[in-house]
Amino acid sequence: MTWHVLGAGSLGSLWAARLARAGLPVRLILRDPTRLAAYRAAGGLRLSEAGHTHLYPIPAETADSPAPVQRLLLVCKAYDAEEAAASLAPRLSANAEIILLQNGLGSQDAVAARLPRARCILASSTEGAFRDADFSVVFAGRGHTWLGREGQDQAPAWLSELQLAGIQHTWSAEILGKLWRKLALNCAINPLTVLHDCRNGGLADYPGEVDSLCAELGTLLQQCNQASAAEGLHAEVQRVIAATAANYSSMHQDVAQGRRTEIAYLLGYACRAAAQRQLAVPLLQALHQRLSAHLAARGLPTT
């Protein structure tokens, strides 16, 4: 079965190239004829790994191509996910599967509500990749990908194809806990790196702020029935800060390059979840307000 990949950013390109390298059928879905022409001029996707670069001439198309889609890997920004998925609605087969690989929470529910006949599979990855040119991606660090549907223990048979492609993964019936944990890590680190204009390691200079945020996030996770996601949160935040000390967070990079952030699906989602449960989260709310003001002052969206 063909893997249709919508989102030729760093992670989407990394998955597409590795699936193609393993001999699996892959097709890229690009946003418009201009991007399709640019891709064809490039000759395919380039993947650089361990100092070696290979070109993979993966077939590509636009969303309005007629061929049906049975398996879709959606790897775009959270704020683009719903409309991107909806653009393929006429092409989705009955019982089509959509693997949703977005940051934060909220976009997954929006896609599921928009495409109720599709079978949505949630995913979260710690793999590292970055684009060094158009349609060229560098595999920066091996990580792990969690996939699952809440409450579904049996993994789909096609996971063996990820194994074949060298994509390390685990199926989880408690995938929401994984997504909540990553959301909490992002909320504790990314906004502060923007407001203090620092690399991740620079947060070592603000221990009180980080500690207090982690405590409040832990309480929120507990109230959202995600106790396992709350366990050891502060220690993991400290590990991530130390391990990625020289890196700029993705949110910091977005702001520095004048791009829209995913604030609504990270801090915004956390604050909304707290409000729904009548839980006071003054630190998270204040952080959300400070970050929103920072973005607005730079002409960037706050939602």
N, C-alpha and C positions, 0 to 999 in steps of 0.2 A: 504494500500500500504506500502511496506517495506521501511524503512529508511536505506539506505546504508550509512555508515559513514566511510570515508577514512581520517585517521589522528587520531591516538589514543593518542594524547598529552593531555594536561590538559583540554582544552576547548572541544575537540572532545569527550573525555571520559565523561566529565560532561554532554554534550548533550545526548550521547548514554545511559548513565545510567538513566537519568531522563525520557527519552522516554520509555525505557524498564520498568522502575518502574510504568509508567502509563499504562502498558499493551499493548503498541504499538509494532508492529513488527520491530525489528532492527537487522542489520547485520553489523559487523565490517569488514573492508577490511584492512588487514595487508600486509606489504611490501614484505615479503618473507616467505618460509616455516619455517625458523628458528624462526622468530617472532611469527608465528602461533603456533608452538610447545610450545614456552615459554608462550604464552597466555593460551593455553589449560592446561598447567601445573599449571598455577596460578588459574585456575578454573573460570575465568571470570574477570569482572571489579569490583573493590571496590570503593565505594563512601562514603566519610566521610562528614557528615553534622551535625552541632550542637552537636558534641561530639558522634555521633552514626555512626557506619560503617556497610554497607550492601554490600553483594556480589551479583552481577548480572551476571549470566552465559549466556551472550549474545552470540549467534552464531557468528563465525568468519570464514573468508576465505581469500584467496589471490586474487590478481587482475585477475588472469587467470581462476578463477572459471567460469563455463559456464552460470550460471543463469543471466537473463537480469536485468538491472538496470534502473528503471524509475525515482527514486528520490535519488539524491546523495548529501550528506552534505560533502563538501570538506573543511577540517579544518587542513591545513598544512601550513608550512612556504610559504611566497609569492614566493620565488625563486624555490620552488618545485611544485607549483600549476599546471603549464602548463603540465609538463611531467606526473605528477600524474593523472591528468584528462585524458590525452591522452592514458594512459595505460588501461583505461577502455572503450575507444572508441568502440571496437568491441562488448561490452556488453550493450551499451546504447540503450534503446528503442527509437522508433520514438517519437519525442517531449519530450524527457527526460528533467527533471528539475535538475539543479545543483545549490545548494546554496553555494555561495563562501564567506567564512568567513576568509579573509586574511587581514593582516595589510597593510597600505599604498595603493598605486594605481599603476596600470600597469599590475599586474598579472591577474586581471579580464579581461582586454581586450585581453591578450594573450590566455587565456582559451577560450573566446568567438570566437576568430579568428581560433583557432585550432579545435573547435567543433561547427561549424556553425549551425548544426541542433539542438543542445541542447538549452534549454531555461535557460539562466543564470540569477540567482537572486542574487543581491549583498546584503551583510550583514555586520553589524558592531556591536560589542558587548562591553559592559563595565563590564561584569560579571568577577568576580575574582575566579581563581582556580589555584591550583598547584599540581604537582605530588609529593607524598611523598615516592613512590616506583614504580616499574614497574607495570603497569596496576592498579594503585591505585591513586585516585585523591581526593583532599580535596576541598570542596566548600568554598572558602574564603570570598566571599562577593556578595550579590545580586546586580545585575545591570540590564541593559536594552539592548535589542537587536533590532536594526533597520534592516528591510528587505525591499527590493523593486526592482522595475525595473523603470528606468527613464521614466517619462511620463505616467506610468500605474497606474491609480487610484484604480482599482478594485483589492482587495487582493484575493489570492487563498483560496479556501475552507479549505485546509489542515492546515491553520494557527490555526484552532481550536484545532489541536493536540498539538501545542506548549502550548496553554492555559491549556490543560489537563495535560501536563507534568510540569506545573509550570514555564515555560520559559516566562518571561515577555517580551513582544515584541510590536512593532508598525510597520505597513506597511507604506511605504512612496514612493510617486511618485517622490520625490526629494532626492533619496538616495545618489546621487553623492555629494550633499551638506554635508550630514552626514560623508561620507568618507573623503572629503576634510577637514572638521573640525577636524576629528581625526588625519589626516595626519599632519595638522598644529600644533596640540597639541604635537604630537610626535616629530616633528622637533624642536619645541621650548624647549623641555625638555630632550629627550633621549640623543642626541649627547653631550650636555653640561655635563650631568652626567658622561659620559664616559671620556671626556677630562679633567674634574676636579676631576675624581675619587671620586664621592660623591653620597650619597643618594639623593633622589629628594629634600628633605628639604634643602640640602646644597646649592641649587641654590639661596636661599635667600641671599647668600653672593655675588651674581653676578647680582644685579638688573639691571644695565645698559645694560649688555649683553642680558639678557632676554627681557627687554623692546624693545631694538632696533630690535631684531629678530622678535618679535611679530608685530612690525610696518611694517617690510618688508614683512612678511607672509600675513598680512592683505591686503597690496597692491597687492600681487600676487593673493590672492583669489578674489579680486575685478576684476582684469584683466581676470581671468578665469571664469567670470560670476557667481561667487559664493559669492555674496554680503552678503547673510544671514549667510554663514559660517564665514565671517569676523567679524560680529557683536559681540562685547564684547569678542573678542579672548583673549586680554591681561588679562582681569579680570578672565576668565576661567582658563587660564594658572596658574595664581596666586592661584586660588582655588585648582587646582589639586596638585600643589606643596605643599600647606599647608595640604591638606587632605591625601596625600600619603608621607608625610615628612620622615617617617621612612623606606620607601621602596626603594629598588634599582630598577631602570628602567629595563625593559626587555632587552634593548640593553646593559646596563651595565652588566647584568647577563650573556648575551651571550659572551661578550668580556672576562669577568672574567673566564669563563669556556672554553675559546678557541673555541667558536662556531661561525659560520658564522652569520653575522648580516643581517638585511633587509635594509641596507643603500640605495641600488639602488631603492627601492620602496618607500622610504621616502624622504630624502634629494636629492637623485639622480633624483627622479621624479619631485620634486619641481623645481630643477635647469633646467631640460629639458623643463618643461612647461613654465618657464620664458623665456628661449632662443627662444622657438617657437613663443613667443609673442614679442620678442625683448625688453623684460623688464629687466633692470639692477637690479640685486639682489646681490650686492657685499658681503653682510654679509653672506647670504646663501651659496654663492660660496666659500667664505673663510672657512666657517664652514665645508663644504663638503670636501674641500682640507685638512683641519687639521685632520678631522676624518679619511679620506682615508689614510693619512700618519701614523696616530696612529695605524690603523688596519694593514697596510703593515709591520710596524715595529714589529708586533707580529705574522707575518706569516698568517694573516687572509685575506680572499678575500675582495676586495674593490668594487665589483660589486654584 
